[in-house]
Amino acid sequence: MTKDKGQRTNQRSLVCTIAALASGALGLGIGGFLSTSGQMQVCQTHPWGVEQLCSTWVAPGAFFRGGVTGLWVGTILGAFAAGVATHQPLSSDPEDEEDAIAWLEIQARIEAAARLQPQASRTLTAAQTRELLLQLGFSETTIDRAMLPPAEERGELS
């Protein structure tokens, strides 16, 4: 994985985080306001003095409940929207495409060889696999690239 890819991933993570926090804060305000407004409707049925006490008593709890709900919903929706907005195609790197094509070629040739020898064992060691691929016409560099573990296992993704 190149340094450029890692930097793009970090930038995308930062954008998604900021968008999630901003939409969560907006959701907190809107959710708290709507919940408080709804609870205030209940207090309007009382006489004036009792209405003021009811509003004072109900408002903080209503704002807290609505705000927490709005915070969660806003954060999740904001993160999802930012992820969709910053989504990138699978790969535009020719080296990644070459690796994918090499894997497909290897799989196709192994399947073809297995069809020619159906009684053969399907479990091969790494050395046997390498030898088979050399016999099938693959170069050493293609085999070496294809036999590398995924980037996650090599510790190249953060």
Secondary structure, 3 states (H helix, E strand, C coil): CCHHHHHHHHHHHHHHHHHHHHHHHHHHHHHHHHHHHHHHHHHCCCCHHHHHHHHHHHHHHHHHHHHHHHHHHHHHHHHHHHHHHCCCCCCCCHHHHHHHHHHHHHHHHHHHHHHHCCCCCCCCCHHHHHHHHHHCCCCHHHHHHHCCCCHHHHCCCC
